Amino acid sequence: MRISLNAAVGMGGPQTVPHAVEEVAGAADNGLAAAWLPQMPPWAGIAGWDALTVAAVAGAAVPGIGLGTSVVVAQTRHPLTLAGQALTVQSAVGNRLTLGIGVSQAPVIEPTFGYPFERPVRYLREYLEVLLPALAGEPVEHKGEALIANGQLTFPGVTAPPVVLAALGPQMLRLAGELTEGTVTLWTGVRTISEHITPRITAAAETAGRPQPRVIVGSLVCVTDDPDSARALAAERFAGAGQLPSYGAMLEIEGVASAVDVILVGTEEQIAADLRRYEEAGASELIAVLFGTAEDQARTMRFLSAINN
């Protein structure tokens, strides 16, 4: 299983772009597979840097390491616009980008952006019917229920980035397996990956004649001898995550009450065992969000570096 870092999350508060680049450089220096950049919502107290712009800046400064977005919200950008931006970044970073996209959730989209959150699977299917050929440089002529798009993008020497979806529900997992390279998840425990995510997306990929899909698991990770304090810190910031519908459904499958119940906290031996269980469940990559004290975060990075190399 590949080990990557979710950079620029801003666990300690708003960050600058140079600080985000430092985190990507740290991931590269420690031999991690990739650095993923989140597209944070435009809420007070959060540095809502544009994920693709940060990926371009970081990729230009830091060679070698893979880069990804986890995830760009589809409703906020027309698929031709997103394709052009992603291909621009892909050119800047030497074809190291994975484009993660998703539709977010109604309690985020409707009050924040004012867009109706209706039939998200249909919307994202249409979105991909425009985005994927546009990324490949093919002409697009699309007039659907949700989207209209006409155009063609030409980027010499640029390879279309692989696309993964933030797919959790059955229909979205089917769509991800049929049309993309996989899913990137958050707040999903081992049982959920094993019994829900992996079998559904794999079956969809097999039916569509596609390769084994990527199952990318995002999780808070803290190597520590004081797990109670680490969990209290996580609960202070993230306990409400389970109230969002999609995440709440995943926690129900897992059989736990809170998002904090699926984070990875403990000694090196405990977390190594957790990662083995994730891999056995079908996870192909872990995106680690480091948290805890500065000492705990440094210890966690050393551990992740050791198991990834």
Residue pairs with C-beta under 8 A, 6 or more apart in sequence:
1 275
1 278
1 279
1 283
1 284
1 285
1 286
2 33
2 34
2 284
2 285
2 286
2 308
3 32
3 33
3 285
3 286
3 288
3 304
3 307
3 308
4 27
4 32
4 33
4 34
4 35
4 36
4 66
4 68
4 285
4 286
4 287
4 288
5 23
5 24
5 26
5 27
5 32
5 34
5 35
5 36
5 287
5 288
5 290
5 304
6 35
6 36
6 37
6 38
6 70
6 218
6 287
6 288
6 289
7 20
7 23
7 24
7 27
7 35
7 36
7 37
7 58
8 15
8 19
8 20
8 23
8 37
8 38
8 47
8 49
8 51
8 54
9 38
9 40
9 289
10 40
10 46
10 47
11 237
11 289
11 290
11 291
13 45
14 45
14 46
14 47
15 47
15 49
16 47
17 49
17 54
17 57
20 37
20 49
20 54
20 58
21 54
21 57
21 58
21 61
21 62
23 35
24 35
24 58
24 59
24 61
24 62
24 65
24 67
25 58
25 61
25 62
26 301
27 34
27 35
27 65
28 35
28 62
28 63
28 64
28 65
30 301
30 302
30 304
30 305
30 308
31 305
31 308
31 309
32 65
32 304
32 305
32 308
33 65
33 66
33 285
33 308
34 65
34 66
34 67
34 68
34 98
34 285
34 287
35 58
35 62
35 65
35 66
35 67
35 68
36 67
36 68
36 69
36 70
36 100
36 184
36 218
36 287
37 49
37 51
37 52
37 54
37 55
37 58
37 67
37 68
37 69
37 70
38 51
38 69
38 70
38 71
39 48
39 50
39 51
39 69
39 70
39 71
39 72
39 73
40 46
40 47
40 48
40 49
41 48
41 108
41 112
42 48
42 112
43 112
51 69
51 70
51 72
52 69
52 72
52 85
52 86
52 89
53 89
55 67
55 68
55 69
55 89
55 93
55 97
56 88
56 89
56 92
56 93
58 67
59 67
59 89
59 92
59 93
59 94
59 96
59 97
60 92
60 93
63 94
65 96
66 96
66 98
67 89
67 93
67 96
67 97
67 98
68 97
68 98
68 99
68 100
68 164
68 184
68 287
69 97
69 98
69 99
69 100
69 101
70 100
70 166
70 184
70 216
70 218
70 287
71 100
71 101
71 102
71 165
71 166
71 184
72 82
72 99
72 100
72 101
72 102
73 101
73 102
73 103
73 104
73 109
74 82
74 101
74 102
74 103
74 123
74 124
74 127
75 103
75 104
75 109
75 113
75 115
75 123
76 113
77 85
78 147
78 149
79 127
79 128
79 130
79 131
79 134
79 147
79 149
80 130
80 134
80 140
80 149
80 151
80 153
82 99
82 101
82 131
83 130
83 131
83 134
83 135
83 153
84 134
84 153
86 97
86 99
86 135
86 161
87 135
87 153
87 155
87 158
87 160
87 161
88 155
89 97
90 96
90 97
90 155
90 158
90 159
90 160
90 161
91 155
91 157
91 158
95 158
95 159
95 161
97 161
98 161
98 162
98 163
98 164
98 181
99 135
99 161
99 162
99 163
99 164
100 163
100 164
100 165
100 166
100 184
101 124
101 127
101 131
101 163
101 164
101 165
101 166
102 124
102 165
102 166
102 167
103 109
103 117
103 120
103 123
103 124
103 166
104 166
105 117
105 244
105 245
105 246
106 117
106 245
107 244
107 245
108 244
109 115
109 117
110 116
110 117
119 146
120 172
121 169
121 171
121 172
121 175
122 145
122 146
123 146
123 147
124 165
124 172
124 175
125 175
125 179
126 142
126 144
126 145
126 146
126 147
127 146
127 147
128 163
128 175
128 179
128 180
129 142
129 144
130 140
130 142
130 147
130 149
131 163
132 160
132 163
132 179
132 180
133 139
133 140
134 140
134 149
134 151
134 152
134 153
135 153
135 160
135 161
135 163
136 160
137 152
137 153
137 154
137 155
137 160
138 152
139 151
139 152
140 149
140 150
140 151
140 152
141 149
141 150
142 148
142 149
142 150
162 180
162 181
163 180
163 181
164 176
164 180
164 181
164 182
164 183
164 184
164 214
164 216
165 172
165 175
165 176
165 180
165 182
165 183
165 184
166 183
166 184
166 185
166 186
167 173
167 175
167 176
167 183
167 185
167 201
168 183
168 185
168 188
168 197
168 246
168 247
168 249
168 250
169 246
169 249
170 200
173 183
173 197
173 200
173 201
173 204
174 200
174 201
174 204
175 204
176 182
176 183
176 201
176 204
176 213
177 200
177 201
177 202
177 203
177 204
177 205
177 206
177 207
177 208
177 210
177 213
178 204
178 205
178 207
178 208
178 210
179 208
180 213
181 211
181 213
181 214
182 201
182 213
182 214
182 215
182 216
182 284
183 197
183 201
183 213
183 214
183 215
183 216
184 216
184 218
184 287
185 193
185 197
185 215
185 216
185 217
185 218
185 250
186 218
186 219
186 247
187 241
187 242
187 247
187 250
187 251
187 259
187 262
188 197
188 217
188 250
188 254
188 262
189 250
189 251
189 254
189 256
189 261
189 262
190 274
190 277
190 278
190 281
191 253
191 254
191 255
191 281
192 250
192 253
192 254
192 262
193 215
193 217
193 278
193 281
193 282
193 283
194 280
194 281
194 282
195 253
196 250
196 253
197 215
197 282
198 215
198 281
198 282
198 283
199 282
201 213
201 215
202 212
202 213
202 282
204 213
205 211
205 212
205 213
214 284
214 285
215 282
215 283
215 284
215 285
216 283
216 284
216 285
216 286
216 287
217 278
217 283
217 285
217 286
217 287
218 286
218 287
218 289
219 262
219 263
219 264
219 286
219 287
219 288
219 289
220 234
220 238
220 263
220 264
220 265
220 288
220 289
220 291
221 263
221 264
221 265
221 271
221 286
221 288
221 289
221 290
221 291
221 300
221 304
222 230
222 234
222 263
222 264
222 265
222 290
222 291
222 292
222 296
222 297
222 300
223 266
223 267
223 268
223 271
223 296
223 299
223 300
223 303
224 230
224 265
224 266
224 267
224 292
224 293
224 296
224 299
224 300
225 267
227 265
227 266
230 265
230 291
230 292
230 296
231 260
231 263
231 265
233 291
233 292
234 260
234 263
234 265
234 291
235 258
235 260
238 259
238 260
238 263
239 258
239 259
239 260
240 259
241 247
241 259
242 248
242 251
242 257
242 258
242 259
247 259
251 257
251 258
251 259
251 261
251 262
254 261
254 262
256 262
264 271
264 274
264 275
264 288
265 271
266 274
268 303
271 303
272 303
272 307
275 286
275 307
278 286
288 300
288 304
290 297
290 300
290 301
291 297
292 300
